[in-house]
């Protein structure tokens, strides 16, 4: 069962499990959007199609906080906040190497949709993130990331490009062993689409290796 963090008539905030796609992809595996629509249909005994607006995404192997809109008005207002960078998204990641205490990466990222891979490229879109190191151990570092833009695979690509690839990242870490990627969306804050007040939802860091090192 999906961990529901908050629900009202306008929004649904959940913890996305790892290795579940947010929406249907070519694997045809069951996706989070479908699961949540079924949950709403069953809980409220709804007939016909259920509306649930997808506002933002997490990569399939990544878990963490996500918000969905239960009305088109809420979807429109939340999507506008994403576009105007009013969403604040924070992540925990374990990267390889002893990274500096804090930093900011500003790069241009270009997505190759055909191969589903993103690269640093002068023709790409600006990608910005800030980070602080929490702790280093065994040549790994736990970092707290404040994502300023939401480019495809952004965190994974930028840390890899700057010499600190994510632990377990099969796509952007050449030395990755076949383990779960150490990236987790632990905090999400935004303005409630109807009440207009700022809301924040947080989760503890995952209870699995390598997060448990720290």
C-alpha positions in Angstrom: 0.0 0.0 0.0 1.2 3.5 -0.8 2.1 5.7 2.2 -0.4 8.6 2.1 1.2 11.7 3.8 -1.7 14.1 3.3 -5.0 14.3 1.5 -7.8 16.8 1.2 -10.3 17.7 -1.6 -7.6 19.4 -3.7 -4.3 17.6 -3.3 -2.8 14.1 -2.5 0.7 13.9 -1.1 2.3 10.5 -1.0 5.6 8.7 -0.6 6.6 7.3 -4.0 8.1 3.8 -3.6 11.4 3.0 -5.3 11.3 1.2 -8.7 7.7 2.1 -9.5 7.3 4.4 -12.6 5.3 7.6 -11.9 3.2 7.0 -15.1 2.9 4.2 -17.6 6.1 3.5 -19.6 7.0 1.0 -22.2 7.6 -1.7 -19.5 3.8 -1.7 -18.9 4.6 -2.2 -15.2 2.0 -0.8 -12.8 2.6 2.9 -12.3 2.0 5.2 -9.3 -0.7 7.4 -11.1 -2.8 4.3 -11.9 -2.4 2.9 -8.3 -3.5 6.3 -6.8 -6.5 6.6 -9.1 -7.6 3.1 -8.1 -7.1 4.2 -4.4 -9.4 7.3 -4.9 -12.0 5.3 -6.9 -12.2 2.7 -4.1 -12.1 5.1 -1.1 -14.7 7.4 -2.4 -16.8 4.9 -4.4 -16.3 7.0 -7.6 -17.9 6.0 -10.9 -16.1 6.3 -14.2 -12.7 7.9 -14.7 -10.9 9.6 -11.7 -9.1 12.8 -12.3 -5.5 13.0 -10.8 -3.1 15.6 -12.1 0.6 14.9 -12.5 2.6 17.9 -11.4 6.2 16.8 -11.2 8.1 13.5 -11.5 10.7 11.3 -9.8 12.9 8.9 -11.8 11.7 5.3 -11.6 14.5 4.1 -9.2 14.0 7.1 -6.9 11.6 7.3 -4.0 10.2 10.2 -1.9 7.6 12.9 -1.5 5.3 13.7 -4.4 2.1 15.8 -4.7 -0.7 15.1 -7.1 -3.7 17.4 -7.9 -7.3 16.1 -7.4 -8.9 18.9 -9.4 -7.9 20.7 -12.6 -7.8 24.0 -10.8 -5.3 22.7 -8.3 -3.3 21.2 -11.1 -3.1 24.5 -12.9 -2.1 26.4 -9.8 0.5 23.9 -8.7 2.0 23.6 -12.3 2.4 27.4 -12.3 4.3 27.2 -9.0 6.7 24.6 -10.6 7.2 26.9 -13.6 7.9 29.9 -11.3 10.3 27.9 -9.0 8.0 28.2 -6.0 8.2 24.4 -5.4 11.1 23.7 -3.0 12.4 20.1 -3.5 15.1 18.7 -1.3 16.9 15.4 -1.6 19.3 13.2 0.3 22.0 11.5 -1.9 25.1 9.4 -1.2 27.8 10.3 -3.7 31.2 8.7 -4.3 34.2 10.7 -3.0 34.8 13.2 -0.2 32.9 16.1 -1.5 33.4 19.7 -0.4 31.3 21.1 2.6 28.9 23.0 0.4 28.5 24.1 -3.2 26.4 25.1 -6.1 26.3 23.6 -9.6 25.1 25.6 -12.6 25.2 23.7 -15.9 23.4 23.4 -19.2 21.7 20.0 -19.6 20.4 18.5 -22.8 18.1 15.5 -22.9 18.3 12.8 -25.5 14.7 11.6 -25.5 15.4 8.7 -27.9 18.0 7.1 -25.5 16.6 8.6 -22.3 19.9 10.1 -21.3 20.9 13.6 -20.3 24.3 15.3 -20.9 26.0 18.5 -20.0 25.8 20.5 -23.3 26.1 24.2 -24.1 22.9 23.9 -26.2 20.9 22.6 -23.2 18.7 24.3 -20.6 20.1 25.8 -17.4 20.2 23.5 -14.4 20.9 24.7 -10.9 21.2 23.0 -7.6 22.8 23.7 -4.2 24.1 21.2 -1.7 25.7 20.8 1.7 27.6 17.8 2.9 26.2 16.2 6.0 29.0 13.6 6.6 31.7 11.6 4.7 32.7 8.0 5.5 34.4 5.2 3.5 35.0 7.5 0.6 31.2 8.2 0.4 29.4 11.5 1.2 25.9 12.1 2.3 24.6 15.3 0.9 21.5 17.5 1.4 20.5 18.9 -2.0 18.2 21.8 -2.7 17.0 21.4 -6.3 16.4 24.8 -8.0 15.4 23.5 -11.4 13.8 20.3 -12.4 15.7 18.9 -15.4 15.5 15.3 -16.4 18.0 13.2 -14.3 19.5 16.6 -13.1 21.0 15.6 -9.8 22.4 12.4 -11.2 24.0 14.1 -14.2 25.4 17.1 -12.4 27.1 15.2 -9.6 28.5 12.7 -12.0 29.8 15.5 -14.3 31.5 17.3 -11.3 33.3 14.1 -10.2 31.0 12.8 -7.5 28.6 10.2 -9.1 25.8 8.8 -7.1 26.2 5.5 -5.4 24.3 2.8 -7.3 23.5 4.9 -10.3 23.6 2.4 -13.2 23.1 5.1 -15.8 25.6 7.9 -14.9 28.1 6.1 -12.6 30.6 4.0 -14.6 31.7 2.2 -11.4 28.3 1.6 -10.0 27.6 -1.8 -8.5 24.2 -3.3 -9.0 22.5 -1.7 -6.0 19.6 0.7 -5.5 20.5 4.3 -6.4 21.2 6.4 -3.2 18.8 9.3 -4.0 15.7 10.2 -2.0 13.3 13.1 -2.3 12.9 13.8 1.4 11.2 17.2 1.5 8.6 19.1 -0.7 7.2 22.5 0.0 4.8 24.6 -1.9 1.7 26.9 -1.5 -1.6 25.1 -1.1 -3.5 25.7 -4.3 -6.7 26.9 -2.6 -5.7 28.0 0.9 -2.5 29.7 -0.4 -0.6 28.9 2.7 2.8 27.3 2.5 2.9 23.6 3.3 5.8 21.3 3.8 6.0 17.5 3.8 9.1 15.6 4.9 10.3 12.1 5.3 13.2 10.5 7.2 16.2 9.3 5.3 15.8 5.7 4.1 16.7 2.9 6.4 18.9 1.1 3.8 22.5 1.0 2.8 24.4 3.3 2.1 22.2 5.8 4.0 22.6 3.7 7.1 26.3 4.5 7.1 25.5 8.0 8.3 
